Amino acid sequence: MAQSVEIPRVKLGTQGLEVSKLGYGCMGLTGAYNDPLPEEEGISIIKHAFSKGITFFDTSDIYGPDHANEIVVGKALKQLPREKIQIATKFGITKIDSSGMFVKGTPEYARSCCEASLKRLGVEYIDLYYQHRVDLSVPIEETIGELKKLVEEGKVRYIGLSEASPDTIRRAHAVHPITAVQMEWSLWTRDIEDEIIPLCKELGIGIVPYSPLGRGFFGGKGVLETVSTVSSLIYTSTLPS
């Protein structure tokens, strides 16, 4: 008889956020490298992941058409105990099309995105709020300054950065502690080991690797058979010793 695996919990960063060591990246539920799933199936997958001990769920306002991913996650949350869930969502990417990725990081935009995400998710606060991509036309101090206000207002509990440079991370952290940095990290994507990981270790910032299975490549047969769930997994960890 197969034994269930208990998923351990870890501290993410040094500001107090505790999450399940294995997290669930929700992007694929509404289509990315795959066709979108029916809404009820997406909700069922999130509930199933929770039943197996996953409490850390990662979404973004850019995932899916018309913010569909946050909406699905929000509907699933209504059927789960909010106090046991850690929700991460992101802002900053306004559009992705054939001409490229467009980002925006003004304080006004950050606040409006946060308010909209709170409504779509149906929650009073976001556990971990990431700037999805850095807007180089706006000083990072201004963006993080506004996120700091959202923390003080209780709308955000912890602040994160995604795909940020070492200089940006350090400058942002000087304004308000950064709890986590999300970067691609796997056997074939190891760039962050040179500068990002040592810096995060120095500053006490957690690492959230995305695509740790190389977008499914390293998952083998198991991913092919359960692509909707397994290929979206993200791993969370404290800093390497």
Secondary structure, DSSP 8 states (H G I E B T S, - for coil): --------EEEETTTTEEEESEEEE-GGGG-SSS----HHHHHHHHHHHHHTT--EEE--TTSSGGGHHHHHHHHHHTTS-GGG-EEEEEE-EEEEETTEEEE---HHHHHHHHHHHHHHHT-S-EEEEEESS--TTS-HHHHHHHHHHHHHTTSEEEEEEES--HHHHHHHHHHS-EEEEEEE-BTTB-GGGTTHHHHHHHHT-EEEEE-TTTTTGGGTHHHHHSHHHHTTEEE-B----
